[in-house]
Structures are given as C-alpha cells and as structure tokens.
Amino acid sequence: MIETNKQSLKLLIDYGGTHFRYVIKSEDKVIDESSIDTKNLDLIDFLTSLLSKKTDIDFVGIGVAAQVKNGVILSAPNINIKDRNLKKYIEDRFDVQVEVDNDLKVAALAEMDLEGDDKSIVLLYIGTGFGSAFIEKGTIIRGESNLAGEIGHIPFKKAPFLCGCGKDNCVELFASGIGLQKWIEYYGICVGEPTLEALENLQDTKAKEILENFYKALLHAVSTIVTLLNPNSLILGGAVFKNNPTLVDFLKDNLNLEAFKPSLKELEIKLSTLSSANLKGVDILIKQKRKT
C-alpha cells in the first residue's frame, strides 16, 4: 500500500521517439522538470535512479510512444524498453502507483479537456513517428488491446527497408521524422536535419521524390481517418506539423481528392494549441487514477 504520510508528489513522463521529458509536481506546483535525448536514456534505469532518491513520489504517470495494454508495452517501434511489463516492474520495487498509456491517448485527454466532450475528434501527431487517437463524444476509442489509432502502420506502399514495427509498407516509413531520416540515409543525400524544409531547399531529384511520397502518404492516412470516423475536428500536432504549418493548408486543399466528400462538410482542421499535450494529458490521467 502507498504510505499516506508521504508528501504527495507525482512524476509525469512524456517518453517520445526523440525527446524524454519529465515533470515532478506537488498538486499543481512544479518542483522539478527536465528534457533528455531519448537515445541517451533507458526508462527503467531512469525510474530506478530517481525513485531511489525521491522517496516522496507516490504516483508515476507515463505517456510513451508505444502500444500499451494494462501497463505492459506490447510494441515500441521507435524506442527501447528493456522490461516490457513496466507497471509491475516499478510497483514491485517502489512504493508508488504507476499508470502507463500510449502518448497519443494521453494527449487526447489534454485535447479533450480543451475542446470539450461533445465532439468527435481525431488527433494526428507527427514527430519521430506518425500517430493518432480518436475521441467520440468524451470517450477515447481504444479497441480490444488499446491499439486503436495506429494509423501510421496502415499500408501505403513498399519501402526498401523496415519500419520499427517490422513491416515494410507503413505510412510511417514515408510521412514521419524517422521515415524522412531512413530515406535520406538510403539515398545518401547530404542534408543537415532530416526536415521537410531541408529537403525542399535541395535541387535533387531524390529529395523531390521523398517529399512527394511524404505528401501522398499523409493525404492517404488522413483521408482514411476522415472517411472512417467522420470527425468534427482534426487536430494536428507534433514537431513536423508545428514546424510546417502550411501542411494544414495542404490538407484543406487536397482532402477532397481522396476522402469521402460528405465527411468533409462539417470538418474543422487545425493545429493543436497546446504546448505540451502529452504531459498535460499525463497529469489528467494521474488525477483520474490516483488512489485515495
């Protein structure tokens, strides 16, 4: 059991494919926060070290770029976690409660808190990977194993290398940060950061091909989501959208070419206004789950 005489501190974690962010809070007051490169971190080691020193933390909430069911990591295409039964591993060793969920599903909690619970909403975030989450009138659509929303892993077309999930035809291989990086390395293109802007500045036929495939894969995925789910709002987030706001206009101008047109009639497409939806969502998750 969790000790009731502890100071009530909570640890919020956003574990993405590129960045690892954490915040320690007492109620709504920030005690400590930091950001670390994901490649330089092991989650189990981090938690073991921090919780050994910060014994006043009684709740750990984690939003992770992975597929999660009941605290167990089912798949993590873009990150490494050495013990998949994360919740049990930590709770067995420390006097804390742990809740773990997919990063887009915790972001959905934050977006829903902002938008209200009376809408049909699709979140589409592109950063290292390509993820989405679906909200139907206040309820996150989860599926049998909490896997609903993995639009980045629907088929698009064959690539000469594998996605982190093990397939070779995922949307994520063409329209994500890691996808751009794979194609740049495959073609041996000399470019600094693997960004849309860097590719657009190159006078190179292969760079042009990468860009064309990015836009086609993005349109294919969004058209599929909109046609299947008929949302009121399509909320776009993640570093790729935030660094390339013209993608909003691209979707507005081109969705009618592939999506079921009646699904577009009431659709609003916009960028997320939240600066850190994942951490805000983890905080909401903790408030929902905290034991009394």
C-alpha contacts under 8 A as a table, 3 or more apart, distances in Angstrom:
res1	aa1	res2	aa2	distance
1	M	95	D	7.16
2	I	58	D	6.90
2	I	95	D	5.71
2	I	96	V	6.32
2	I	97	Q	7.59
3	E	6	K	5.94
3	E	95	D	7.56
6	K	56	D	5.66
6	K	57	I	7.95
6	K	58	D	7.59
7	Q	26	S	7.95
7	Q	56	D	5.56
7	Q	57	I	7.50
8	S	26	S	6.07
8	S	27	E	7.26
8	S	56	D	6.76
8	S	57	I	6.57
8	S	58	D	6.36
9	L	24	I	6.74
9	L	25	K	5.59
9	L	26	S	4.70
9	L	27	E	7.05
9	L	56	D	6.08
9	L	57	I	4.54
9	L	58	D	5.99
9	L	59	F	6.98
10	K	24	I	5.68
10	K	25	K	5.37
10	K	26	S	6.51
10	K	27	E	7.69
10	K	57	I	5.44
10	K	58	D	6.10
10	K	59	F	4.83
10	K	60	V	5.88
10	K	61	G	7.64
11	L	22	Y	6.99
11	L	23	V	5.86
11	L	24	I	4.60
11	L	25	K	6.58
11	L	57	I	6.74
11	L	59	F	6.26
11	L	60	V	4.73
11	L	61	G	6.20
12	L	22	Y	5.45
12	L	23	V	5.11
12	L	24	I	6.28
12	L	25	K	7.88
12	L	60	V	6.13
12	L	61	G	5.04
12	L	62	I	6.13
12	L	279	L	6.38
12	L	282	V	6.15
12	L	283	D	6.57
13	I	20	F	7.36
13	I	21	R	5.80
13	I	22	Y	4.43
13	I	23	V	6.64
13	I	60	V	7.71
13	I	61	G	6.17
13	I	62	I	4.68
13	I	63	G	6.12
13	I	64	V	7.97
13	I	279	L	6.58
13	I	282	V	7.30
14	D	20	F	5.81
14	D	21	R	5.11
14	D	22	Y	6.25
14	D	62	I	6.09
14	D	63	G	4.98
14	D	64	V	6.09
14	D	103	D	7.14
14	D	278	N	6.07
14	D	279	L	5.87
14	D	282	V	7.86
15	Y	19	H	6.60
15	Y	20	F	4.63
15	Y	21	R	6.50
15	Y	38	T	7.41
15	Y	62	I	7.26
15	Y	63	G	6.11
15	Y	64	V	4.63
15	Y	65	A	6.24
15	Y	103	D	7.65
16	G	19	H	5.29
16	G	20	F	5.85
16	G	38	T	7.03
16	G	64	V	6.04
16	G	65	A	5.11
16	G	79	I	7.67
16	G	103	D	7.66
16	G	128	T	7.69
17	G	20	F	7.99
17	G	38	T	6.40
17	G	65	A	6.40
17	G	78	N	5.43
17	G	79	I	5.75
17	G	127	G	7.94
17	G	128	T	5.43
17	G	129	G	7.10
18	T	37	D	6.13
18	T	38	T	5.18
18	T	39	K	7.16
18	T	128	T	6.29
19	H	35	S	6.73
19	H	36	I	5.94
19	H	37	D	4.93
19	H	38	T	4.98
20	F	35	S	5.55
20	F	36	I	5.07
20	F	37	D	6.01
20	F	38	T	5.32
21	R	33	E	7.49
21	R	34	S	5.84
21	R	35	S	4.32
21	R	36	I	6.39
22	Y	33	E	5.51
22	Y	34	S	5.67
22	Y	35	S	6.54
22	Y	279	L	7.88
23	V	30	V	6.86
23	V	31	I	7.52
23	V	32	D	5.74
23	V	33	E	4.22
23	V	34	S	6.77
24	I	30	V	6.00
24	I	31	I	5.38
24	I	32	D	5.09
24	I	33	E	6.20
25	K	28	D	6.09
25	K	29	K	5.31
25	K	30	V	4.44
25	K	31	I	5.24
25	K	32	D	7.15
26	S	29	K	5.17
26	S	30	V	6.54
26	S	31	I	6.76
30	V	33	E	7.36
36	I	40	N	7.36
36	I	41	L	7.47
37	D	40	N	5.53
37	D	41	L	6.94
38	T	41	L	5.34
38	T	42	D	7.90
38	T	79	I	7.65
41	L	45	D	7.87
41	L	46	F	7.12
42	D	45	D	5.40
42	D	46	F	6.10
42	D	80	N	7.32
42	D	81	I	6.71
42	D	82	K	7.80
43	L	46	F	5.03
43	L	47	L	6.11
43	L	81	I	6.51
44	I	47	L	5.27
44	I	48	T	6.03
44	I	81	I	7.31
44	I	82	K	7.27
44	I	83	D	7.33
44	I	86	L	7.86
45	D	48	T	5.12
45	D	49	S	6.08
46	F	49	S	5.31
46	F	50	L	6.10
47	L	50	L	5.17
47	L	51	L	5.77
47	L	90	I	7.79
48	T	51	L	5.49
48	T	52	S	6.00
48	T	90	I	7.76
49	S	52	S	5.35
49	S	53	K	6.66
50	L	53	K	5.33
50	L	54	K	5.86
51	L	54	K	4.91
51	L	55	T	5.80
51	L	57	I	7.11
51	L	94	F	7.25
52	S	55	T	6.26
54	K	57	I	6.04
55	T	58	D	7.74
57	I	60	V	7.56
57	I	96	V	6.95
58	D	95	D	6.66
58	D	96	V	4.46
58	D	97	Q	6.24
59	F	96	V	5.25
59	F	97	Q	4.76
59	F	98	V	5.90
59	F	286	I	7.40
59	F	290	R	7.35
60	V	96	V	6.95
60	V	97	Q	6.20
60	V	98	V	4.76
60	V	99	E	6.41
60	V	286	I	7.77
61	G	98	V	5.89
61	G	99	E	4.95
61	G	100	V	6.02
61	G	282	V	5.74
61	G	283	D	7.29
61	G	285	L	7.18
61	G	286	I	6.04
62	I	98	V	7.81
62	I	99	E	6.26
62	I	100	V	4.73
62	I	101	D	6.38
62	I	282	V	6.40
63	G	100	V	6.04
63	G	101	D	5.19
63	G	102	N	5.43
63	G	103	D	4.27
63	G	104	L	7.84
63	G	106	V	6.17
63	G	278	N	6.53
63	G	279	L	7.53
63	G	282	V	6.25
64	V	100	V	7.32
64	V	101	D	6.36
64	V	102	N	5.13
64	V	103	D	4.71
65	A	76	A	6.69
65	A	78	N	7.38
65	A	79	I	7.42
65	A	102	N	5.95
65	A	103	D	5.32
65	A	104	L	7.75
66	A	73	I	6.64
66	A	74	L	7.42
66	A	75	S	5.72
66	A	76	A	4.32
66	A	77	P	6.90
66	A	78	N	7.88
66	A	79	I	7.85
66	A	102	N	5.68
66	A	103	D	7.33
67	Q	73	I	5.93
67	Q	74	L	5.35
67	Q	75	S	5.14
67	Q	76	A	6.34
67	Q	101	D	7.79
67	Q	102	N	5.82
67	Q	146	N	7.38
67	Q	147	L	6.31
68	V	71	G	6.21
68	V	72	V	5.53
68	V	73	I	4.64
68	V	74	L	5.51
68	V	75	S	7.35
68	V	100	V	7.19
68	V	101	D	5.70
68	V	102	N	5.85
68	V	145	S	7.91
68	V	146	N	6.60
68	V	147	L	7.59
69	K	72	V	5.29
69	K	73	I	6.66
69	K	74	L	6.83
69	K	101	D	7.52
69	K	145	S	5.93
69	K	146	N	5.84
70	N	100	V	7.66
71	G	85	N	6.44
71	G	86	L	6.03
71	G	87	K	4.85
71	G	88	K	7.40
71	G	99	E	6.47
71	G	100	V	5.18
71	G	101	D	7.09
72	V	84	R	5.55
72	V	85	N	4.38
72	V	86	L	5.79
72	V	87	K	6.74
72	V	100	V	7.95
73	I	76	A	6.99
73	I	84	R	4.78
73	I	85	N	6.33
73	I	86	L	7.01
74	L	84	R	7.17
75	S	165	C	7.39
76	A	79	I	5.63
76	A	80	N	6.86
76	A	81	I	7.76
76	A	164	G	7.69
76	A	165	C	7.55
77	P	163	C	7.44
77	P	164	G	4.05
77	P	165	C	5.00
78	N	128	T	7.73
78	N	129	G	7.37
78	N	164	G	5.98
81	I	84	R	6.34
83	D	86	L	6.05
83	D	89	Y	7.46
85	N	88	K	5.76
85	N	89	Y	6.09
86	L	89	Y	5.16
86	L	90	I	6.33
86	L	100	V	7.90
87	K	90	I	5.59
87	K	91	E	6.08
87	K	98	V	5.54
87	K	99	E	6.66
87	K	100	V	6.90
88	K	91	E	5.16
88	K	92	D	5.78
89	Y	92	D	5.49
89	Y	93	R	6.67
90	I	93	R	5.30
90	I	94	F	6.00
90	I	96	V	7.74
90	I	98	V	7.36
91	E	94	F	5.33
91	E	95	D	6.49
91	E	96	V	5.83
91	E	97	Q	6.26
91	E	98	V	6.62
92	D	95	D	7.91
97	Q	290	R	7.82
99	E	285	L	7.86
99	E	286	I	7.43
99	E	289	K	7.78
101	D	105	K	6.80
101	D	106	V	6.65
102	N	105	K	5.34
102	N	106	V	6.51
103	D	106	V	5.30
103	D	107	A	6.15
103	D	278	N	6.12
104	L	107	A	4.85
104	L	108	A	6.02
104	L	123	L	7.56
104	L	125	Y	7.55
104	L	131	G	6.65
104	L	132	S	6.03
104	L	133	A	5.68
104	L	278	N	7.22
105	K	108	A	4.89
105	K	109	L	6.65
105	K	133	A	5.80
105	K	140	I	7.27
106	V	109	L	5.13
106	V	110	A	6.82
106	V	277	A	7.79
106	V	278	N	5.76
106	V	279	L	7.92
106	V	280	K	7.99
106	V	281	G	4.50
106	V	282	V	5.69
106	V	285	L	7.06
107	A	110	A	5.17
107	A	111	E	6.24
107	A	277	A	4.88
107	A	278	N	4.44
107	A	279	L	7.61
107	A	280	K	7.27
107	A	281	G	4.98
107	A	282	V	7.71
108	A	111	E	5.02
108	A	112	M	5.86
108	A	123	L	6.87
108	A	133	A	6.49
108	A	134	F	7.62
108	A	135	I	7.26
108	A	140	I	7.39
108	A	277	A	7.89
108	A	281	G	6.94
109	L	112	M	5.19
109	L	113	D	6.11
109	L	281	G	5.02
109	L	284	I	6.84
109	L	285	L	7.55
110	A	113	D	5.08
110	A	114	L	6.44
110	A	277	A	5.62
110	A	278	N	7.29
110	A	280	K	5.66
110	A	281	G	4.45
110	A	284	I	7.18
111	E	114	L	5.12
111	E	115	E	5.98
111	E	272	S	7.92
111	E	274	L	7.74
111	E	277	A	6.97
111	E	281	G	7.94
112	M	115	E	4.97
112	M	116	G	5.37
112	M	117	D	6.05
112	M	135	I	7.73
112	M	138	G	7.07
113	D	116	G	5.63
113	D	117	D	7.37
115	E	119	K	7.88
116	G	119	K	7.01
116	G	138	G	7.50
117	D	137	K	5.24
117	D	138	G	4.03
117	D	139	T	7.78
118	D	136	E	7.95
118	D	137	K	4.63
118	D	138	G	6.18
119	K	135	I	7.61
119	K	136	E	6.43
119	K	137	K	4.92
119	K	138	G	7.17
119	K	231	P	7.68
119	K	232	N	6.25
119	K	233	S	7.64
120	S	134	F	7.68
120	S	135	I	5.62
120	S	136	E	4.54
120	S	137	K	5.61
120	S	230	N	7.65
120	S	231	P	4.68
120	S	232	N	5.26
120	S	233	S	6.67
121	I	134	F	5.93
121	I	135	I	4.96
121	I	136	E	6.50
121	I	231	P	5.25
121	I	232	N	5.94
121	I	233	S	4.88
121	I	234	L	6.06
121	I	235	I	7.40
122	V	132	S	6.97
122	V	133	A	5.90
122	V	134	F	4.71
122	V	135	I	6.32
122	V	225	I	7.94
122	V	231	P	6.37
122	V	233	S	6.28
122	V	234	L	4.91
122	V	235	I	6.20
123	L	132	S	5.16
123	L	133	A	5.13
123	L	134	F	6.39
123	L	234	L	6.00
123	L	235	I	4.86
123	L	236	L	6.07
123	L	237	G	7.50
124	L	130	F	7.56
124	L	131	G	5.90
124	L	132	S	4.37
124	L	133	A	6.83
124	L	234	L	7.23
124	L	235	I	6.19
124	L	236	L	5.01
124	L	237	G	6.28
125	Y	130	F	6.14
125	Y	131	G	5.39
125	Y	132	S	6.06
125	Y	236	L	5.68
125	Y	237	G	4.42
125	Y	238	G	4.73
125	Y	241	F	7.51
126	I	129	G	5.83
126	I	130	F	4.67
126	I	131	G	6.41
126	I	175	A	7.84
126	I	176	S	5.87
126	I	177	G	7.46
126	I	236	L	7.99
126	I	237	G	6.49
126	I	238	G	4.86
126	I	239	A	6.50
126	I	240	V	5.53
126	I	241	F	6.53
127	G	130	F	6.58
127	G	176	S	6.09
127	G	177	G	5.58
127	G	238	G	4.99
127	G	239	A	4.99
127	G	240	V	5.42
128	T	176	S	5.85
128	T	177	G	4.38
128	T	178	I	5.16
129	G	152	G	7.48
129	G	172	E	6.19
129	G	176	S	5.15
129	G	177	G	6.23
129	G	178	I	6.29
129	G	179	G	7.79
130	F	151	I	7.40
130	F	152	G	4.81
130	F	171	V	7.75
130	F	172	E	5.41
130	F	175	A	7.03
130	F	176	S	5.62
131	G	149	G	7.01
131	G	150	E	6.00
131	G	151	I	6.26
131	G	152	G	5.60
132	S	149	G	5.08
132	S	150	E	6.30
132	S	151	I	6.32
132	S	152	G	7.73
133	A	140	I	7.43
133	A	141	I	7.49
133	A	148	A	7.32
133	A	149	G	4.89
133	A	150	E	7.85
134	F	140	I	5.83
134	F	141	I	5.52
134	F	148	A	7.89
134	F	149	G	6.48
135	I	138	G	6.24
135	I	139	T	5.40
135	I	140	I	4.45
135	I	141	I	5.91
136	E	139	T	5.18
136	E	140	I	6.37
136	E	141	I	6.87
141	I	148	A	6.48
141	I	149	G	7.97
142	R	145	S	7.21
142	R	146	N	4.43
142	R	147	L	6.10
142	R	148	A	4.92
142	R	149	G	7.64
143	G	146	N	5.10
143	G	147	L	5.86
143	G	148	A	5.03
144	E	147	L	7.24
145	S	148	A	7.91
147	L	150	E	6.50
150	E	153	H	5.79
150	E	154	I	7.40
151	I	154	I	5.49
151	I	171	V	7.61
151	I	221	A	6.60
151	I	225	I	7.76
152	G	170	C	6.34
152	G	171	V	5.06
152	G	172	E	4.79
152	G	221	A	7.50
153	H	165	C	7.86
153	H	169	N	7.98
153	H	170	C	4.66
153	H	171	V	5.84
153	H	172	E	6.28
154	I	169	N	7.81
154	I	170	C	5.46
154	I	171	V	6.11
154	I	221	A	7.86
155	P	169	N	5.20
155	P	170	C	4.81
155	P	171	V	6.19
156	F	169	N	5.59
156	F	170	C	5.60
156	F	171	V	5.24
156	F	217	A	6.49
156	F	220	H	7.57
157	K	168	D	7.97
157	K	169	N	4.77
157	K	170	C	7.00
157	K	171	V	7.75
158	K	168	D	5.66
158	K	169	N	4.35
158	K	170	C	7.81
159	A	162	L	7.20
159	A	168	D	5.45
159	A	169	N	5.83
159	A	173	L	7.32
160	P	168	D	7.11
161	F	168	D	6.01
162	L	165	C	7.74
162	L	166	G	5.72
162	L	167	K	5.53
162	L	168	D	4.50
162	L	169	N	7.83
162	L	173	L	7.88
163	C	166	G	5.35
163	C	167	K	5.44
163	C	168	D	5.72
163	C	169	N	7.68
163	C	170	C	6.81
163	C	172	E	7.39
163	C	173	L	6.04
164	G	167	K	7.57
167	K	170	C	6.66
168	D	173	L	7.69
169	N	173	L	7.05
170	C	173	L	5.46
170	C	174	F	7.49
171	V	174	F	5.54
171	V	175	A	6.07
171	V	217	A	5.69
171	V	218	L	7.48
171	V	221	A	7.09
172	E	175	A	5.20
172	E	176	S	5.45
172	E	178	I	7.81
172	E	179	G	6.05
173	L	176	S	6.77
173	L	178	I	7.25
173	L	179	G	4.24
173	L	180	L	7.53
173	L	182	K	7.70
174	F	179	G	5.04
174	F	180	L	6.53
174	F	210	I	7.52
174	F	213	N	6.11
174	F	214	F	5.18
174	F	217	A	6.26
175	A	179	G	6.07
175	A	180	L	7.03
175	A	213	N	7.56
175	A	214	F	4.61
175	A	215	Y	7.29
175	A	217	A	5.97
175	A	218	L	5.96
176	S	179	G	4.95
176	S	180	L	6.18
176	S	214	F	7.87
176	S	240	V	7.59
177	G	180	L	5.28
177	G	181	Q	6.32
177	G	194	P	6.98
177	G	195	T	7.25
177	G	240	V	7.29
178	I	181	Q	4.99
178	I	182	K	6.19
179	G	182	K	5.13
179	G	183	W	6.35
180	L	183	W	5.27
180	L	184	I	6.13
180	L	194	P	6.00
180	L	195	T	7.20
180	L	210	I	7.27
181	Q	184	I	5.14
181	Q	185	E	6.16
181	Q	194	P	5.45
182	K	185	E	5.23
182	K	186	Y	5.99
183	W	186	Y	4.89
183	W	187	Y	6.14
183	W	210	I	6.94
184	I	187	Y	5.40
184	I	188	G	5.85
184	I	189	I	5.28
184	I	190	C	7.83
184	I	191	V	7.88
184	I	194	P	7.23
184	I	207	A	7.83
185	E	188	G	4.89
185	E	189	I	6.59
186	Y	189	I	8.00
187	Y	206	K	7.13
189	I	206	K	7.94
189	I	207	A	7.62
191	V	194	P	6.90
191	V	198	A	6.65
191	V	199	L	7.46
192	G	198	A	7.20
193	E	198	A	6.79
194	P	198	A	6.76
194	P	199	L	7.53
195	T	198	A	5.25
195	T	199	L	6.41
196	L	199	L	5.21
196	L	200	E	6.09
196	L	211	L	7.08
196	L	244	N	7.88
197	E	200	E	5.05
197	E	201	N	6.30
198	A	201	N	5.28
198	A	202	L	6.76
199	L	202	L	5.35
199	L	207	A	5.47
199	L	208	K	7.30
199	L	211	L	7.21
200	E	203	Q	7.79
200	E	207	A	7.30
200	E	208	K	7.27
200	E	211	L	7.60
202	L	207	A	6.76
203	Q	207	A	7.65
204	D	207	A	5.25
204	D	208	K	6.33
205	T	208	K	5.02
205	T	209	E	6.24
206	K	209	E	4.94
206	K	210	I	6.26
207	A	210	I	5.12
207	A	211	L	6.30
208	K	211	L	5.13
208	K	212	E	6.17
209	E	212	E	5.09
209	E	213	N	6.20
210	I	213	N	5.26
210	I	214	F	6.18
211	L	214	F	4.98
211	L	215	Y	6.38
212	E	215	Y	5.36
212	E	216	K	6.17
213	N	216	K	5.01
213	N	217	A	5.89
214	F	217	A	5.30
214	F	218	L	6.09
215	Y	218	L	5.11
215	Y	219	L	6.10
216	K	219	L	5.18
216	K	220	H	6.05
217	A	220	H	5.00
217	A	221	A	6.17
218	L	221	A	5.29
218	L	222	V	6.15
219	L	222	V	5.26
219	L	223	S	5.83
219	L	251	L	6.90
219	L	254	N	7.53
219	L	255	L	6.71
219	L	258	E	7.61
220	H	223	S	5.29
220	H	224	T	6.19
220	H	258	E	7.27
221	A	224	T	5.16
221	A	225	I	6.32
222	V	225	I	5.08
222	V	226	V	6.07
222	V	255	L	7.74
223	S	226	V	5.23
223	S	227	T	5.99
223	S	255	L	6.16
223	S	258	E	5.84
223	S	259	A	4.41
223	S	260	F	7.65
224	T	227	T	5.28
224	T	228	L	6.09
224	T	259	A	6.71
225	I	228	L	5.25
225	I	229	L	5.89
225	I	230	N	7.75
226	V	229	L	5.41
226	V	230	N	5.13
226	V	231	P	6.47
226	V	259	A	6.66
226	V	260	F	7.72
226	V	263	S	6.46
226	V	264	L	7.54
227	T	230	N	5.80
227	T	259	A	5.62
227	T	260	F	5.31
227	T	263	S	5.98
230	N	263	S	5.13
230	N	264	L	7.62
230	N	267	L	7.83
231	P	234	L	6.86
231	P	263	S	7.68
231	P	267	L	6.41
232	N	266	E	5.95
232	N	267	L	4.83
232	N	268	E	6.13
233	S	267	L	5.62
233	S	268	E	4.75
233	S	269	I	5.96
233	S	270	K	7.69
234	L	267	L	7.17
234	L	268	E	6.13
234	L	269	I	4.78
234	L	270	K	6.42
235	I	269	I	6.16
235	I	270	K	5.27
235	I	271	L	5.58
235	I	272	S	5.63
236	L	241	F	6.49
236	L	248	V	7.97
236	L	269	I	7.62
236	L	270	K	6.13
236	L	271	L	4.65
236	L	272	S	5.56
237	G	240	V	7.69
237	G	241	F	5.66
237	G	242	K	6.37
237	G	271	L	6.04
237	G	272	S	5.30
238	G	241	F	5.76
238	G	242	K	6.18
239	A	242	K	5.05
239	A	243	N	5.81
240	V	243	N	5.29
240	V	244	N	5.99
241	F	244	N	4.97
241	F	245	P	5.66
241	F	247	L	6.62
241	F	248	V	7.86
241	F	271	L	7.46
242	K	245	P	5.72
242	K	271	L	7.38
244	N	247	L	5.95
245	P	248	V	5.79
245	P	249	D	7.70
245	P	271	L	7.61
246	T	249	D	5.22
246	T	250	F	6.37
247	L	250	F	4.81
247	L	251	L	6.25
248	V	251	L	5.33
248	V	252	K	6.27
248	V	269	I	6.96
248	V	270	K	6.69
248	V	271	L	7.34
249	D	252	K	4.98
249	D	253	D	6.00
250	F	253	D	5.23
250	F	254	N	6.04
251	L	254	N	5.18
251	L	255	L	5.44
252	K	255	L	6.01
252	K	269	I	7.17
253	D	256	N	7.32
254	N	257	L	5.54
254	N	258	E	7.66
255	L	258	E	5.73
255	L	259	A	5.61
256	N	259	A	5.53
256	N	260	F	7.28
256	N	261	K	5.88
256	N	264	L	7.46
259	A	263	S	7.39
259	A	264	L	7.65
260	F	263	S	5.60
260	F	264	L	7.24
261	K	264	L	5.37
261	K	265	K	7.10
262	P	265	K	5.52
263	S	266	E	7.11
263	S	267	L	7.14
264	L	267	L	5.03
274	L	277	A	5.43
276	S	279	L	5.70
276	S	280	K	6.30
277	A	280	K	5.06
277	A	281	G	5.87
278	N	281	G	5.03
278	N	282	V	6.18
279	L	282	V	4.99
279	L	283	D	6.26
280	K	283	D	5.15
280	K	284	I	6.44
281	G	284	I	5.04
281	G	285	L	6.14
282	V	285	L	4.86
282	V	286	I	6.20
283	D	286	I	5.17
283	D	287	K	6.35
284	I	287	K	5.09
284	I	288	Q	6.24
285	L	288	Q	5.11
285	L	289	K	6.16
286	I	289	K	5.09
286	I	290	R	5.52
287	K	290	R	5.56
